[in-house]
Amino acid sequence: MTDVYEVIRDDIKSTISNLISHKLIINPYFSDKSCTVNKISSRLDGPKIDKTKSYVENFLKFYNNNEYLFLFQDHSFIQINYEFEQHPSSKRQIVSKANLNYYPNPGLYEVEILDMMKLDIPEEEQVQFWNELKVDIEKDFTYHSNYIRIDYSNNPKDYTALTHPRCHIHIGLNNNFRLATDKLPLLSDFIDLVLFSSYIEDWKKLHKDDLRDLPVYLRKRMDKSQEYIQLTEFDEVLTEVEKSGYKIQII
């Protein structure tokens, strides 16, 4: 019987190791201390994202407190949260709730600026400083519109057929963009999506051997989908109606 908890934990460790070996990330914060009996997550000392605040305020709050799994080289970062419970009809663990987040750096690309931000300065002053950088509205929209979050929940209160699927993806922060996703991904699958959408040159480097022969790449993608390990209690996280609607294929 597959141990879902171990699969997720080992995937996180191997993903971080692979990204470090390719020099794509810095400051990883993951160890066995990140894993409790019923939860595997990145650092998160306070509440989750606050949609009443601007994107830069949310970014700085998490960035200043090191509340992330790791940083990309441009100081964008990843957060994760997998929560577990016992399967209702067996003794194996399943994922009951999950969140995987990508926070793109909102224009604070100079390391000196980010280092300054980590000094003991009130966040209100940091936000004011960021505004004074005169990043125009169009670019600011681009930064927060690239935010990506995948949510999963098996709680019936979090589910509305078709319009709020059990597993779905958000792109952009302050909007109602939500599309169903075909599967709850492991961290490695989520990172592949982030790299493809936001760091295409890095993605091509990681897949350079496969991309020399697209039929080989296709076959590996098909094999991966067929070998997918079921992380939840559902054989399919989407209903037939949701499959026929708008959705994103993660795996």
N, C-alpha and C positions, 0 to 999 in steps of 0.2 A: 504494500500500500504506500503510495507516494505521500511523503511528509511535506505538505504545502509550506509550512513554516520554514523548514530547512531549505526548500527550493528557493523561496524568496530571499532569505538571508544570504545564501551562497551566491545567488545571482547579483545581489547588491555588492558583495565583496569582489566578485570577479569583474563586474562592470567598472567599479572604481579602479581596480588594478589595471584593467585594459586601457582606460582613459589616461591614467597616469603614465603608463608606458609609452603612449603616443603623445604625451605632453599637451593634453587638451584641457586638463583641469588642475586646480591648486586647492590647498586648504581643505582636504577631505576631513569630515568629522563623522566617522562611523567606526564603531567598535562593538564588541559584545555588550557594552553598557547601553547601546542604543536599542537593545532587544530585551523586552520583558516577556513574561509568560504569554500575554495576549496581545502584544503590540511590537511592531518594528517601525521605527520612525527616525527622521532627522531631528535635530534640535529644534524645539519650539517651546520657549519659556513662558510666553504669554498667549493671548488669543490669536486666532488665525486672522486672515486678511480682513480688513475693515473697509467695506465698500463705501462708507460715508467719507472716507479720506481719499486724497489723490493717490495716484499710482506711486509717485516718488516718495510720499510719506510712508506708504506700506513697504516699499523697497528698502528705504533707509532704516526703518525699524528692525526689519529682519537682518539686514546687512550689518548694522552696528552691533547687534547682539549675537552675531555668528549663528543665527538660527537657520541653518541650511545644511544640506548634505555635503555639498562641495561647490566651489566656484569654477566657472569656465575662465579661460584666460582673459576675457574682457570683463570679468567680475559680474557677469550674470550668474544666477545660481539656481540650484534644484532643491526642492523640498519633497519629502515623501512621508506617507503614513499608511501602514497596513495594520488593520485590527482583525483579530481572530476570535472565533467561537467554535464550539463543537458542532459538527454536522448533526442536524435533527434526527437522522436515521442511522448514524454510525458513530464510531468513536474518533474518527479522524477530524483534524482541524480544517476549517475553511475560512476564507476571508469574508468578514461581515461588513467591512467598510474600508475604503481606500481613497487616498488622494495623492496625485502626483502633479507637482507644480513646477513650471519653468518661469522664472522671473528675469526677463531681459534687463540689462543695465540701462537705466533711463538717461543715457547721454553722458554719464559721469565716467568717461573713458580714461581720463588721465589718472594714473595711479596716485600721483601727488594729491589730487582732489579727493580721491577715495580715502587716502590715509588721513587727510585733514578731517574728513567726515567722521572718522572713528575716534577723534579726540573727544574730550569731555565737553561737548558743546550741545546745548539743548536742541532737540530735533526740530523745533520751530525755527531756530536760527539756521539750521542746516537746509531746511526747505526754502527759507528766504534766500539763502546763498545760491541754491540751485536755480531759483527763479531769476536771480540776477545774472546768471550765465547767459541769459537771453536766447534760450533755446526756443525757437518759434513754435507756435501752436501746432502746425502741421507735423513737425518732427516729434513733438510730445505725443501726439496721437499715434504716430507710428510706433513709438516705444511701448506704450501701454497696450496697443492693439496686438502686439506680438506675444503677449502673455498667454500661456497655455496651461490649462488644468484639466486633468482627467479625474472624474469622481465615480465612485461605485458605492452602492449601499443596498443591502438586502432588507432594510426596514421598509415595510409597506407604506409608512407615512412619507417616505422620501420618493415614492414612485407614483407616476401617473402615466398610464400606457400611451405610447407614441410621443407625447409632448415632454415628458420627463422620465426617460428610460433609466433602468437601474444603473447602467454604465453609459456615461456620456462625456463629451469633451467640450470645454469652453475655450474659445480663442478671443482674446481681448478681455479687459477687466470690467469696465462700466458699460455693459450692454447685455442683451438677452440672447446672445449667440450660444446655442446648445445643439449639438448633433449626437446621435447615438453612436456608440463605438461597438464593434463586433465582439470584442473580448476585453477582459480586464488584463492589462499588460504587466509584465515584469518590468523592473527598472530598465533593463537592457533594451527592451522593446520601446519604451518611452523615450529613452535617450536617442535611439535610432531615429525616431520621429523628430525630435528636437534638432538633431544634427542635420537631417534632411531639409527641414523647413527654415532653419536659421543659420546653419554653418555648412553649406553645401560642399565647400571645398574640403573641409575636414571629413565630411561623410564620404566623399569620393575616395579620399585617402584610405579610410578604413575598409572600403569595399573594392579597392582597386583590382585585386585578383579576380573577383567575381565579375566585375564590370568589363573585363576583357572579352568575356563571352556571355552575352545576355541570356541565352538559353540556360546556361549554368546558373546564373543568378536567379532566373525564374524557377528552376527546379529546386534550388535551395529555399526559396521563399515558400514554395508549395510544401516542401518537406517540413519546414518549420511550423507551418499552419497545421499540418496533420499530426505533428508530434506535440502540439501545444498541451501543456499540463493544465487541467481544469483546476482553477484556484478557488472557485466559489461552489455553492451547492447546486447551481443551475448548469445543466448540460449546455444551454445557450442562454447568455445573459439578455438577449433580445427576443421578443416575441416575433411570430411570423409577420404580423402587421408592421412592427418596427423594422424588420429586415427589408421590407418592401419600400420603406420610407427613406428619408435622407439619413445617411450614416457614413462613418469613416471606418475603413478597414485598417486596424492597427497591426494585425498579424495575418 
